[in-house]
């Protein structure tokens, strides 16, 4: 009886495995904006950007940037615009992960 139960459990795992395997599109994954933004940590990640302009503005403020303006989502999925840090005008980019690039 125990052998039948074990066989049934193993068989159910074997059959469920391929049907429960899912691939996640990295572009569609939910972005965790709770952590500190990375600034100039490397190249910005292109792809489908689901961040709203409001989220991008908040992200820039959390990074110590102010007076963000002219934000536009480009064809690569990067939010581009202008912002200030310590009175210096900068061009900024925010990728789909919420990471920031300044120039």
N, C-alpha and C positions, 0 to 999 in steps of 0.2 A: 504494500500500500504506500509506504514511504517512497519507494523507488518510482512509483507512478506519479506521485505529487512532485517530486524533484524534477522528473522528466517534463512534466507539464509546465513548471515554472521556467525551466531552461528553454523550452520550446517557445513560450510566450515572449521571453526576452529576445530570442533569435528572430522571431517574426516581427516584433515591435521595433527592433533596431533600425532597419532601413526606412521604415515609414515615419519614425519620429526624428530622424536626422534632418536638421534644418540648416540652411546656410543663411547668414545675415549679410545683407548688402551693407558694406561699411558706410556708404553714402547715406543710407536711410536710418542708420543707427541713431538713437537718441544721444544728444551731446550733453555731457555733464558739465554745467557751467558753475558748479559750486566751488570748484578749486580755483586757485589763483591762476590768472592768465599767464601764459608764457609769452615773453616779449623778446623778439629777435632770437628765438631759440633754434632757428633753422628755417628752411624754406616753408612757405605756406602750403597747406594741403589743398589741392584743387579738387573739384567735384561738386556734387549737388549740395548746396548750402541751404539748410533749413532754418538758419538763424534769422530772426526778424531784425529790422532796423533798431527797434527798441532794445532788444537783447544786445546788439552790437554796441549801442550807446552805453548801456550799463557796464558792459565788459571793458570798454575803454576807460570809463570813469574808475572802475575797480583797479585798473592798471596805473592810475595816477595821471591820466590824460584828461584834458578839459577842452571845452569849446569845440567839440566835434561837429563837423559840418560837411556838406556836399557828399554824403555817403551814397554810394551807388554799388549795386551788385553787378560785377562784370561777368563776362561770358565764361570765365574759368571757375566761377563760384566763390570769388574773393570779394568781400566788401572793401571798397576803396574810398578814401576821403581824406579830410584834413583834421588835425587836432593840435593842441598845445601841451607842452610839458615844460614847466619852469619858465614860461614866457617865450619859449622857442616854438615856432610854427613847424609842424612836421606833416609829412604825408604818411598815412597809415593804411594798413591792410589787415583784415580779419578773415581768417579761413573758416572752414566749416566746423573745425574743432574748437573755435573760439580763441585760437592763438593769434598773436598780434605781431605785425612787422612795422617798424618805423623807419623813416628816412628823413 
